[in-house]
Amino acid sequence: MIVAVEILGNTDGFLHAHVWPRACSAPGRNSERAQDRPPHRIQPRNLSATHCPERPGPMEALKSYGEGMPVPGATSPAVALQSLLADLCSSPVTVEGWETLEPWAVVRVRLGGTAAARSVVVKWMQTGRDRSRTAAWRLRTELAALQFLGEDLGVGLTPRVIAADTAARFLVLEDLAPRTALDRLLRRDGAAAHSERLVAFARARGELSAASAGEALRYYSRRARLGPVDPAADRAGRLAPLRDTAIRHAAVLGAPVDGRATHELTAALDELHHPGPFLALSNGDAEANNILLHPSGPADARLIDFEYAGYTHALTDAVCLYVPGPAWMTVGDPATTGLADHYRHALARGIAEAEDDQRYGYGLAAACMSWALVRLQRFALLDTRPPGDPSRLQLIATLEAAARTAEAHRALPHLTAWTHRIAALLRRRWPDADQDFADPARFPPYRARN
């Protein structure tokens, strides 16, 4: 059988495509296998680069595409995926149109045919000089994590993998539309309008950890089949080296870490590196832009972007509820809004130790302090920016939110005092950033940085 698929644009390595079957007089190369499958149903499959040797890589195919139409005489972008999808559908598909999706600047392709509409998302690693965006291991990690959760654990929290070609460096995933990213809803309407969506966010983070706890060996067995992986590096976290830079910046500011604060910092990092029962799978970026849900009615949330997935301390995924991430100035008090309880109850279904106040509080405080240090490493950059730059305010708010979280859980008192001292020094250094972040009128929960 033949499948006609047209890919119409991309930004940051993402494409979207809808797939409809249509009649075709020419049989496909694998029509006999297709007859064994339910009509018009896409089935998960992994394909090797040698499966369709005539197929160009997706990036090469896209080079021939411009202004929504293939370049005459050049390879159509459809060819890059046609061979892949032809082996997965029970009848042909055709393209009717496309639209750009905001805010990601990707496209959704509209197709038509004899069956009901469906869609796929195609994601690949780009080629270029930016190694952080082109590393092939990121694609392998995402593939392993999504298949592990969906196929091994049966967790319905992520998009389904339809097909993968790791040599050609792209994945075909379930399209989660009409869900939208939570951060977009919060920016548009504010947190008060989406309290139930935030609850879904908190629960999803806890459910991911609860479902994956105790399953590290199964995940790494699957991941190792796709290429080398370092579980110890996953536990430490990809941003761990930034903490050393932050400690040097603190000394420059006049707040060197020493004495009992040093001891507590060492103990906190040891907690994160050796999480014990709190070892769970994280997507590596637990922020509101990486969860898609319905804007109204049942949220039916899905977590996305698993390129940096790995087993680490589960409570690193809770930090986003307490301490602002890169997009936010403030996130409010999750204890007051109830988000803290929703997350913790979901987590405790798979990690019983989450019910232990002392152990839970210590791990959470350690995770929040670690994140605050990661953000402090930006000090030298922010110090060069003009007065009024929102990132300066955000850094102070981050440090103080981490310290408040540790105080609320009666953990790491000397490290907390050191963090407060750094924030106070920054307030004096940047008078424009010396503001009251507790003012709900000026700094409501999930106020965007920009």
Backbone hydrogen bonds, N-H to C=O, Kabsch-Sander energy under -0.5 kcal/mol:
donor,donor_aa,acceptor,acceptor_aa,energy
4,A,93,V,-1.8
5,V,3,V,-0.7
11,T,14,F,-0.9
14,F,11,T,-1.1
15,L,122,V,-2.4
16,H,107,V,-0.7
17,A,120,V,-3.5
18,H,109,V,-1.3
19,V,118,R,-2.7
22,R,92,P,-3.4
29,R,1,M,-0.8
31,S,28,G,-1.3
34,A,30,N,-2.1
35,Q,31,S,-1.7
36,D,32,E,-0.6
36,D,33,R,-1.0
37,R,34,A,-1.6
41,R,38,P,-1.3
43,Q,88,L,-0.7
45,R,162,I,-1.3
47,L,164,A,-3.4
51,H,48,S,-1.3
55,R,52,C,-2.3
61,A,57,G,-2.3
62,L,58,P,-2.1
63,K,59,M,-1.1
64,S,61,A,-1.3
65,Y,62,L,-2.0
66,G,69,M,-2.0
69,M,66,G,-1.9
71,V,64,S,-2.4
74,A,71,V,-2.4
79,V,76,S,-1.2
80,A,76,S,-0.6
80,A,77,P,-0.7
81,L,77,P,-0.7
81,L,78,A,-0.8
82,Q,78,A,-2.0
83,S,79,V,-1.0
85,L,81,L,-2.9
86,A,82,Q,-2.4
87,D,83,S,-0.7
87,D,84,L,-0.6
88,L,85,L,-1.9
89,C,85,L,-1.1
94,T,20,W,-0.8
94,T,112,G,-0.7
96,E,110,R,-4.3
97,G,110,R,-2.9
99,E,108,R,-2.2
101,L,106,V,-4.5
102,E,100,T,-0.5
105,A,101,L,-1.2
106,V,101,L,-1.5
108,R,99,E,-3.2
110,R,97,G,-3.9
111,L,109,V,-0.5
112,G,94,T,-0.9
114,T,21,P,-1.9
115,A,21,P,-0.9
118,R,19,V,-0.5
120,V,17,A,-5.8
121,V,173,L,-3.2
122,V,15,L,-2.0
123,K,121,V,-0.5
123,K,171,L,-2.5
124,W,13,G,-2.0
125,M,169,R,-1.6
126,Q,133,R,-0.8
131,R,129,R,-1.5
133,R,130,D,-1.6
134,T,130,D,-1.0
135,A,131,R,-1.4
138,R,135,A,-1.3
139,L,135,A,-0.6
139,L,136,A,-0.6
140,R,136,A,-1.7
141,T,137,W,-2.5
142,E,138,R,-2.2
143,L,139,L,-2.5
144,A,140,R,-2.5
145,A,141,T,-2.7
146,L,142,E,-2.6
147,Q,143,L,-2.4
148,F,144,A,-2.5
149,L,145,A,-2.5
150,G,146,L,-2.6
151,E,147,Q,-2.8
152,D,147,Q,-1.3
153,L,148,F,-2.1
155,V,149,L,-3.3
156,G,154,G,-0.5
157,L,155,V,-0.7
158,T,155,V,-0.5
162,I,160,R,-0.6
162,I,172,V,-2.7
163,A,172,V,-1.8
164,A,45,R,-0.9
165,D,170,F,-2.7
169,R,165,D,-0.8
170,F,165,D,-2.0
171,L,123,K,-3.6
172,V,163,A,-3.0
173,L,121,V,-3.9
173,L,171,L,-0.5
174,E,160,R,-2.6
175,D,119,S,-0.9
176,L,174,E,-0.5
179,R,176,L,-1.9
180,T,293,L,-3.0
182,L,288,A,-0.7
182,L,291,I,-2.1
183,D,288,A,-1.5
184,R,181,A,-0.6
185,L,181,A,-1.3
186,L,182,L,-2.4
187,R,183,D,-2.3
188,R,184,R,-2.0
189,D,185,L,-2.9
190,G,185,L,-0.5
190,G,186,L,-1.8
191,A,445,P,-0.7
193,A,190,G,-0.5
194,H,191,A,-1.5
195,S,192,A,-0.7
198,L,194,H,-2.1
199,V,195,S,-1.8
200,A,196,E,-2.0
201,F,197,R,-2.0
202,A,198,L,-2.6
203,R,199,V,-2.7
204,A,200,A,-2.4
205,R,201,F,-2.0
206,G,202,A,-1.9
207,E,203,R,-3.1
208,L,204,A,-2.3
209,S,205,R,-1.5
210,A,206,G,-2.5
211,A,207,E,-2.6
212,S,208,L,-1.6
213,A,209,S,-1.7
214,G,279,L,-0.8
215,E,212,S,-1.8
219,Y,215,E,-2.0
220,Y,216,A,-2.8
221,S,217,L,-1.7
222,R,218,R,-1.8
223,R,219,Y,-3.0
224,A,220,Y,-2.4
225,R,221,S,-0.9
225,R,222,R,-0.5
226,L,223,R,-1.5
227,G,224,A,-0.8
234,D,230,D,-1.8
235,R,231,P,-2.2
236,A,232,A,-2.0
237,G,233,A,-2.0
240,A,237,G,-1.5
242,L,239,L,-1.7
243,R,240,A,-1.8
244,D,241,P,-0.7
245,T,241,P,-0.9
246,A,242,L,-1.9
247,I,243,R,-2.1
248,R,244,D,-1.7
249,H,245,T,-2.1
250,A,246,A,-2.3
251,A,247,I,-1.6
252,V,248,R,-1.9
253,L,249,H,-2.1
254,G,250,A,-0.7
254,G,251,A,-0.8
255,A,250,A,-3.1
261,A,258,D,-1.4
262,T,258,D,-0.7
263,H,259,G,-1.6
264,E,260,R,-2.4
265,L,261,A,-2.4
266,T,262,T,-2.4
267,A,263,H,-2.3
268,A,264,E,-2.6
269,L,265,L,-2.4
270,D,266,T,-1.9
271,E,267,A,-2.0
272,L,268,A,-1.7
273,H,269,L,-2.2
274,H,270,D,-1.7
278,F,275,P,-2.2
279,L,276,G,-1.7
280,A,278,F,-0.5
280,A,312,T,-2.6
282,S,310,G,-2.3
287,E,285,D,-2.0
290,N,287,E,-1.9
291,I,288,A,-0.8
292,L,302,R,-2.9
293,L,180,T,-2.6
294,H,299,A,-2.3
302,R,292,L,-2.5
303,L,157,L,-4.1
304,I,290,N,-2.2
308,Y,283,N,-0.8
309,A,306,F,-1.6
310,G,282,S,-1.8
312,T,280,A,-2.8
312,T,310,G,-0.5
314,A,278,F,-2.9
316,T,313,H,-1.9
317,D,314,A,-1.8
318,A,315,L,-0.8
319,V,315,L,-0.6
321,L,318,A,-1.8
322,Y,318,A,-0.5
322,Y,319,V,-1.8
323,V,319,V,-3.0
328,W,325,G,-1.3
329,M,447,R,-3.7
330,T,447,R,-0.8
336,T,333,D,-0.6
337,T,333,D,-1.9
338,G,334,P,-1.1
340,A,334,P,-2.0
342,H,338,G,-2.1
343,Y,339,L,-2.5
344,R,340,A,-2.5
345,H,341,D,-2.7
346,A,342,H,-1.8
347,L,343,Y,-2.5
348,A,344,R,-2.5
349,R,345,H,-0.7
349,R,346,A,-0.7
350,G,347,L,-1.8
351,I,347,L,-1.9
354,A,351,I,-2.0
355,E,352,A,-2.1
356,D,353,E,-1.7
357,D,355,E,-0.8
360,Y,356,D,-3.0
361,G,357,D,-2.7
362,Y,358,Q,-2.2
363,G,359,R,-2.2
364,L,360,Y,-2.5
365,A,361,G,-2.5
366,A,362,Y,-2.5
367,A,363,G,-2.2
368,C,364,L,-2.5
369,M,365,A,-2.5
370,S,366,A,-2.2
371,W,367,A,-2.0
372,A,368,C,-2.2
373,L,369,M,-2.0
374,V,370,S,-2.0
375,R,371,W,-2.1
376,L,372,A,-1.9
377,Q,373,L,-1.2
378,R,375,R,-1.7
379,F,376,L,-2.4
382,L,378,R,-2.5
383,D,379,F,-2.5
384,T,380,A,-0.5
384,T,381,L,-1.2
385,R,382,L,-1.3
389,D,386,P,-1.6
392,R,389,D,-1.5
393,L,389,D,-0.9
394,Q,390,P,-2.4
395,L,391,S,-2.0
396,I,392,R,-1.7
397,A,393,L,-2.6
398,T,394,Q,-2.5
399,L,395,L,-2.3
400,E,396,I,-2.4
401,A,397,A,-2.2
402,A,398,T,-2.2
403,A,399,L,-2.1
404,R,400,E,-2.3
405,T,401,A,-2.0
406,A,402,A,-2.1
407,E,403,A,-2.3
408,A,404,R,-2.7
409,H,405,T,-1.3
410,R,407,E,-1.5
411,A,406,A,-2.4
416,T,412,L,-2.2
417,A,413,P,-2.1
418,W,414,H,-2.0
419,T,415,L,-2.0
420,H,416,T,-2.5
421,R,417,A,-2.1
422,I,418,W,-2.1
423,A,419,T,-2.2
424,A,420,H,-2.4
425,L,421,R,-2.3
426,L,422,I,-2.1
427,R,423,A,-2.1
428,R,424,A,-1.8
429,R,425,L,-2.2
430,W,426,L,-2.8
433,A,430,W,-2.3
434,D,431,P,-1.4
435,Q,433,A,-1.8
437,F,435,Q,-1.0
439,D,436,D,-1.4
443,F,439,D,-2.9
446,Y,330,T,-0.9
447,R,330,T,-0.6
447,R,444,P,-1.0
448,A,446,Y,-0.6
449,R,327,A,-2.9
